[in-house]
Amino acid sequence: MSLAALFGFGSVIFIIVMTGAFVYGMTSLRAAADRDNYRPGTTKAS
């Protein structure tokens, strides 16, 4: 496998993994905010 093909494949995998991690992070952040009764306008829920 050439280096360019390997780099392209790795880039695609990296983008997919980082997108999944970002979505998971936003979801867990939203869940934590809801659990802490977060209100818009406050800097910290606790």
C-alpha positions, 0 to 999 in steps of 0.5 A: 500500500502506498503512503498516500493511500495509507495517509488518505485512509488514516485521515478518513478514519481520524475524521470519523473517530473525531466526529464520533467523539465530538458528538459523544462529548456534546451529548454527555455535556447536555446530559450533565447540564440537564442533570444539574438543572442548568439554566441559560445565563448562568456560568456554572450549574453547580 
